[in-house]
Amino acid sequence: MHCTNCDNTTDFSLTLAHTFPVGTPVSDGPPAVSLTLQCRRCDSLAVDGDPLETLRDYL
């Protein structure tokens, strides 16, 4: 993976967000989950890579 903004290939952050609406019945479906890769050098989200694959590698 690499940052398309600054060409970084080694320093990234992986963010896992788990959200659910308050006051909505559970029967309306599961909570939303999102994964984001961010360059730690320039804070860009323009990272060419697969966040899910990165999470698998981390675990």
One Martini backbone bead per residue (centre of mass of N, CA, C, O) as a GRO file, in nm:
protein
   59
    1MET     BB    1   0.101   0.032   0.013
    2HIS     BB    2   0.005   0.384  -0.064
    3CYS     BB    3   0.045   0.719  -0.089
    4THR     BB    4  -0.087   0.950  -0.329
    5ASN     BB    5   0.044   1.217  -0.203
    6CYS     BB    6   0.361   1.114  -0.072
    7ASP     BB    7   0.461   0.799  -0.109
    8ASN     BB    8   0.405   0.639   0.125
    9THR     BB    9   0.494   0.285   0.263
   10THR     BB   10   0.501   0.268   0.618
   11ASP     BB   11   0.289   0.504   0.749
   12PHE     BB   12  -0.007   0.399   0.921
   13SER     BB   13  -0.359   0.420   0.982
   14LEU     BB   14  -0.610   0.225   1.154
   15THR     BB   15  -0.967   0.258   1.144
   16LEU     BB   16  -1.227   0.157   1.371
   17ALA     BB   17  -1.580   0.184   1.323
   18HIS     BB   18  -1.861   0.175   1.560
   19THR     BB   19  -2.202   0.220   1.477
   20PHE     BB   20  -2.514   0.348   1.630
   21PRO     BB   21  -2.835   0.421   1.664
   22VAL     BB   22  -3.022   0.598   1.874
   23GLY     BB   23  -3.347   0.457   1.917
   24THR     BB   24  -3.301   0.198   1.751
   25PRO     BB   25  -3.392  -0.090   1.665
   26VAL     BB   26  -3.228  -0.388   1.625
   27SER     BB   27  -3.417  -0.492   1.385
   28ASP     BB   28  -3.286  -0.274   1.169
   29GLY     BB   29  -3.000  -0.382   1.220
   30PRO     BB   30  -2.682  -0.354   1.205
   31PRO     BB   31  -2.418  -0.203   1.271
   32ALA     BB   32  -2.183   0.012   1.170
   33VAL     BB   33  -1.880  -0.048   0.975
   34SER     BB   34  -1.547   0.103   0.957
   35LEU     BB   35  -1.260   0.144   0.742
   36THR     BB   36  -0.942   0.331   0.776
   37LEU     BB   37  -0.687   0.478   0.585
   38GLN     BB   38  -0.392   0.663   0.705
   39CYS     BB   39  -0.158   0.892   0.671
   40ARG     BB   40   0.108   0.985   0.897
   41ARG     BB   41   0.256   1.215   0.732
   42CYS     BB   42  -0.019   1.379   0.579
   43ASP     BB   43  -0.328   1.283   0.656
   44SER     BB   44  -0.423   1.111   0.430
   45LEU     BB   45  -0.687   0.916   0.253
   46ALA     BB   46  -0.494   0.855  -0.008
   47VAL     BB   47  -0.497   0.520  -0.004
   48ASP     BB   48  -0.341   0.242  -0.156
   49GLY     BB   49  -0.565   0.010  -0.014
   50ASP     BB   50  -0.673  -0.254   0.210
   51PRO     BB   51  -0.822  -0.242   0.511
   52LEU     BB   52  -0.897  -0.544   0.556
   53GLU     BB   53  -0.616  -0.662   0.501
   54THR     BB   54  -0.475  -0.502   0.724
   55LEU     BB   55  -0.634  -0.624   0.958
   56ARG     BB   56  -0.551  -0.917   0.912
   57ASP     BB   57  -0.248  -0.867   0.950
   58TYR     BB   58  -0.269  -0.760   1.244
   59LEU     BB   59  -0.424  -1.022   1.362
   0.00000   0.00000   0.00000
